[in-house]
Amino acid sequence: MRAKTQFAIGNNPERNREHNRRVVLDLVRQHGSLGRMEIARHTHLTAQAVANIVDELVNENLLKNEGRRRTGRGQPPIQFAVNPDGASTIGIEIATDQMVTTVLDLKGVLRYKRTIPLIETTPEKCLPIFRDEADRARKAIQSRLFGIGVVMPGPFDIDGMSSVGPTTLPGWGDMDVKGALSEACGSEVILENDAAAAAVAERLFGAGHKVSNFAMIYFGTGIGLGMIQDGLPFRGAFGNAGEIGHVLAVPNGRLCPCGQHGCLERYASLHALHEKFDAAGWQRPAIGEIEALLLSGDPVVIEWLDEAALHLSSIVGLLENILDPETVIFGGIFSDRVMDALLERMTNLPRSVAGRRARSLPRVMRGQTGHYTAALGAATLPLFEILTPKLETSAPDQQVA
């Protein structure tokens, strides 16, 4: 049975004040609204510490006073909730064919979205467009800006894999990408690969909202993996963890631009679907047209779904045995109906450590943040920095002063 959702526990020493602020914000966000005493009970912070932090967050417009809630006899407690108008974040996804810009409020509600096509994705062509889109998004914001997140296909700085092939961005491999983006928009950006950002979005506002440990298989033009462990993203030593697109799925299989044969991306990705249409001599469908083709029984789409599900089933079993996640979430650019059709074909998952008698979550499930999940994840990255506690949680029997 899945462990009950754990809330981070506060730490009373003054040096951990920033951690305590995050603990309180994250707790209130998850509950919707709470009173001071409820916050103190959940966090193990002293009542005075909670009162000080709540007052501070209210003064900064990060929390708002929602008045008293009737609970019976006596003076009802004042409730506090995250103030959606307290701050905003910008997220920009630079994909192989488009740039998507989003703005989220402090509750993660989408306030602005704009998508423009990209004909060329080299730094020389993209950076001026990126600057203009960031400026346009700034003008749409009425509150203070908490940060800008940017997501791109990975991996970063890997010989033979970065900027190689149609699922990556050419020309970005031999430069300081974060520095170039920060200089272009005039603010320091948080840079992440698209799959990891999608997992962060699901953790804060989607299917992983109350799941502390999960893996997320993300579909862009290629395919990647985001991982959340103990509520935090797992990035690896150099930020490239989760590059499952280049895991060998078929020994001696189709040649991949990375030089290997049989990479998963050659079978289970949008690009793999496009190649099937090329082989059939038919025009590649736009992403929004794939659902209609599925519903009409298009043989190319059906063939791709069957093949992708076969190889992804093996990958799910592998991930379960290595990571032991509570569930594996599928999301990305495909519509919900297309994702559901893929998952419906994954009923015969291999035996793994996930085969527990009692499960509160299915082994695989669809994400809830939609096909703009990477762009939303980009905007979520700055929110994650201020809403998520970074210190290890204290033991449940911790004594507080």
ZAMARGU-4260 file (C-alpha; in steps of 0.2 Angstrom, whole numbers, plus 5000, padded with zeros to 4 digits):
<rodrens>
0) 5000/5000/5000 | 5007/5017/4996 | 5013/5027/5010 | 5002/5042/5015 | 5008/5059/5009
5) 5022/5066/5019 | 5022/5084/5023 | 5039/5092/5026 | 5043/5096/5044 | 5049/5113/5049
10) 5064/5117/5058 | 5064/5130/5072 | 5082/5137/5072 | 5082/5154/5064 | 5095/5149/5051
15) 5082/5137/5043 | 5069/5151/5041 | 5069/5150/5022 | 5066/5132/5023 | 5052/5135/5036
20) 5044/5148/5024 | 5044/5135/5010 | 5036/5122/5022 | 5022/5133/5026 | 5019/5139/5008
25) 5019/5121/5002 | 5007/5115/5016 | 4994/5128/5013 | 4995/5125/4994 | 4992/5107/4996
30) 4977/5110/5008 | 4969/5125/5000 | 4968/5134/5016 | 4973/5132/5034 | 4973/5141/5051
35) 4989/5145/5061 | 4987/5131/5073 | 4984/5118/5060 | 5000/5124/5051 | 5009/5122/5068
40) 5002/5104/5070 | 5007/5098/5053 | 5024/5106/5053 | 5030/5103/5071 | 5034/5122/5072
45) 5030/5132/5087 | 5015/5143/5087 | 5025/5159/5088 | 5036/5153/5073 | 5021/5150/5062
50) 5013/5166/5067 | 5029/5176/5062 | 5030/5166/5045 | 5012/5168/5041 | 5012/5187/5045
55) 5028/5189/5034 | 5020/5179/5020 | 5004/5189/5021 | 5014/5205/5020 | 5023/5199/5005
60) 5006/5195/4997 | 5011/5177/4995 | 4997/5171/5007 | 4980/5180/5010 | 4969/5181/5025
65) 4952/5172/5020 | 4943/5176/5036 | 4937/5164/5050 | 4930/5147/5047 | 4915/5141/5058
70) 4921/5125/5067 | 4908/5125/5082 | 4909/5134/5098 | 4922/5147/5102 | 4931/5159/5091
75) 4934/5151/5074 | 4952/5151/5067 | 4957/5163/5053 | 4961/5154/5037 | 4976/5157/5026
80) 4977/5152/5007 | 4990/5155/4994 | 4987/5172/4985 | 4986/5168/4967 | 4989/5187/4963
85) 5005/5188/4974 | 5017/5183/4960 | 5019/5176/4942 | 5031/5165/4933 | 5035/5164/4915
90) 5039/5147/4906 | 5046/5145/4889 | 5047/5129/4879 | 5059/5129/4865 | 5054/5113/4855
95) 5060/5107/4838 | 5045/5115/4829 | 5038/5128/4840 | 5040/5140/4855 | 5027/5140/4868
100) 5026/5153/4881 | 5016/5152/4897 | 5013/5163/4913 | 5006/5155/4929 | 5000/5163/4944
105) 5005/5158/4962 | 4992/5144/4962 | 4998/5137/4946 | 4983/5144/4936 | 4987/5148/4918
110) 4986/5166/4915 | 4994/5168/4897 | 4999/5156/4883 | 5006/5159/4866 | 5013/5147/4853
115) 5023/5152/4838 | 5030/5140/4825 | 5049/5139/4823 | 5056/5136/4806 | 5074/5136/4811
120) 5080/5132/4829 | 5098/5137/4829 | 5103/5149/4843 | 5106/5163/4830 | 5087/5161/4825
125) 5080/5157/4842 | 5088/5169/4854 | 5080/5185/4847 | 5063/5176/4846 | 5065/5170/4864
130) 5069/5188/4869 | 5054/5195/4861 | 5042/5182/4868 | 5049/5184/4886 | 5046/5203/4884
135) 5028/5200/4878 | 5025/5189/4892 | 5031/5202/4905 | 5019/5214/4898 | 5005/5202/4902
140) 5009/5201/4920 | 5001/5212/4933 | 5010/5205/4948 | 5029/5204/4952 | 5039/5191/4942
145) 5046/5177/4952 | 5057/5170/4938 | 5058/5163/4921 | 5060/5144/4917 | 5066/5137/4900
150) 5064/5120/4894 | 5072/5112/4879 | 5075/5094/4873 | 5090/5085/4881 | 5103/5079/4883
155) 5115/5093/4887 | 5133/5093/4882 | 5135/5075/4878 | 5146/5071/4863 | 5136/5061/4849
160) 5119/5065/4857 | 5117/5083/4860 | 5111/5093/4844 | 5111/5077/4834 | 5096/5071/4825
165) 5078/5078/4822 | 5073/5076/4840 | 5086/5089/4846 | 5090/5107/4843 | 5105/5110/4831
170) 5119/5122/4836 | 5116/5122/4855 | 5129/5109/4860 | 5144/5119/4861 | 5139/5135/4870
175) 5133/5141/4888 | 5115/5138/4884 | 5109/5145/4901 | 5120/5160/4900 | 5114/5164/4882
180) 5096/5163/4887 | 5098/5174/4902 | 5108/5187/4893 | 5094/5187/4879 | 5080/5190/4891
185) 5089/5201/4904 | 5085/5189/4918 | 5093/5173/4925 | 5083/5158/4919 | 5081/5141/4926
190) 5085/5129/4913 | 5079/5111/4912 | 5076/5097/4900 | 5058/5095/4894 | 5054/5078/4903
195) 5061/5084/4920 | 5051/5100/4919 | 5035/5090/4914 | 5037/5079/4930 | 5039/5095/4940
200) 5022/5101/4933 | 5014/5085/4937 | 5021/5085/4954 | 5014/5102/4959 | 4998/5103/4949
205) 4994/5086/4940 | 4993/5067/4943 | 5008/5068/4954 | 5001/5081/4966 | 5001/5069/4981
210) 5014/5056/4975 | 5031/5058/4982 | 5040/5045/4971 | 5035/5043/4952 | 5043/5042/4935
215) 5036/5051/4920 | 5038/5046/4902 | 5037/5062/4892 | 5033/5063/4873 | 5040/5078/4864
220) 5046/5075/4846 | 5057/5062/4855 | 5054/5054/4871 | 5062/5057/4889 | 5060/5053/4907
225) 5057/5064/4922 | 5059/5057/4939 | 5052/5063/4956 | 5060/5056/4972 | 5054/5060/4989
230) 5045/5075/4981 | 5060/5082/4972 | 5066/5081/4954 | 5081/5069/4952 | 5092/5076/4939
235) 5108/5066/4940 | 5126/5072/4942 | 5125/5083/4926 | 5107/5086/4923 | 5104/5073/4910
240) 5096/5059/4921 | 5081/5051/4912 | 5088/5050/4894 | 5078/5035/4890 | 5076/5039/4871
245) 5093/5032/4869 | 5090/5016/4879 | 5092/5001/4868 | 5074/4994/4865 | 5078/4982/4850
250) 5095/4974/4849 | 5103/4978/4831 | 5087/4988/4827 | 5084/5004/4817 | 5099/5015/4816
255) 5098/5031/4827 | 5107/5047/4824 | 5116/5045/4840 | 5125/5030/4831 | 5117/5016/4840
260) 5105/5003/4833 | 5088/5001/4841 | 5085/5016/4853 | 5068/5017/4860 | 5066/5034/4852
265) 5066/5025/4835 | 5050/5016/4840 | 5040/5026/4853 | 5040/5044/4848 | 5031/5057/4838
270) 5046/5056/4826 | 5044/5038/4824 | 5026/5040/4820 | 5031/5053/4807 | 5043/5041/4799
275) 5029/5028/4797 | 5019/5041/4787 | 5034/5044/4777 | 5036/5026/4773 | 5018/5024/4768
280) 5020/5039/4756 | 5007/5050/4766 | 5009/5067/4773 | 5014/5069/4791 | 4999/5074/4801
285) 5000/5089/4813 | 4999/5085/4831 | 4981/5090/4833 | 4976/5079/4819 | 4982/5062/4826
290) 4967/5060/4837 | 4955/5061/4823 | 4966/5048/4813 | 4965/5037/4828 | 4946/5038/4829
295) 4945/5034/4811 | 4955/5019/4813 | 4970/5025/4803 | 4982/5010/4800 | 4998/5020/4802
300) 4993/5027/4819 | 4986/5010/4825 | 5003/5001/4820 | 5013/5015/4829 | 5003/5013/4845
305) 5004/4994/4845 | 5023/4995/4842 | 5026/5009/4855 | 5016/5000/4868 | 5026/4984/4866
310) 5042/4993/4869 | 5036/5005/4882 | 5029/4990/4892 | 5047/4983/4894 | 5054/5000/4898
315) 5040/5002/4912 | 5046/4986/4920 | 5064/4991/4919 | 5060/5008/4927 | 5050/4999/4941
320) 5064/4987/4945 | 5077/5001/4946 | 5068/5016/4953 | 5053/5007/4963 | 5041/5022/4959
325) 5023/5023/4966 | 5017/5024/4948 | 5024/5029/4930 | 5015/5044/4923 | 5013/5046/4904
330) 5011/5063/4897 | 5017/5075/4883 | 5011/5083/4867 | 4999/5070/4862 | 4980/5072/4867
335) 4972/5063/4881 | 4963/5051/4870 | 4979/5046/4861 | 4988/5044/4877 | 4973/5033/4884
340) 4974/5023/4868 | 4993/5019/4871 | 4990/5015/4889 | 4976/5003/4885 | 4988/4993/4875
345) 5000/4991/4890 | 4989/4979/4899 | 5002/4965/4899 | 5016/4974/4909 | 5031/4963/4913
350) 5033/4956/4931 | 5042/4968/4942 | 5044/4974/4960 | 5028/4984/4956 | 5018/4968/4957
355) 5012/4972/4975 | 4995/4964/4981 | 4988/4981/4987 | 4991/4996/4976 | 4983/5013/4978
360) 4989/5019/4961 | 4989/5009/4945 | 5006/5005/4938 | 5004/5017/4923 | 4993/5032/4922
365) 4990/5047/4911 | 4996/5064/4917 | 4984/5078/4920 | 4993/5094/4914 | 4989/5092/4896
370) 4999/5093/4880 | 5007/5109/4885 | 5015/5100/4900 | 5033/5105/4896 | 5029/5123/4894
375) 5019/5123/4910 | 5033/5114/4918 | 5045/5128/4913 | 5034/5141/4922 | 5032/5129/4936
380) 5051/5128/4939 | 5053/5145/4948 | 5037/5141/4958 | 5045/5124/4963 | 5060/5134/4970
385) 5049/5144/4982 | 5036/5132/4986 | 5046/5116/4989 | 5056/5113/5005 | 5074/5109/5001
390) 5081/5102/5018 | 5078/5084/5023 | 5063/5082/5034 | 5065/5080/5052 | 5061/5064/5061
395) 5042/5063/5066 | 5047/5063/5085 | 5058/5079/5083 | 5057/5090/5099 | 5053/5108/5095
400) 5057/5122/5106
</rodrens>
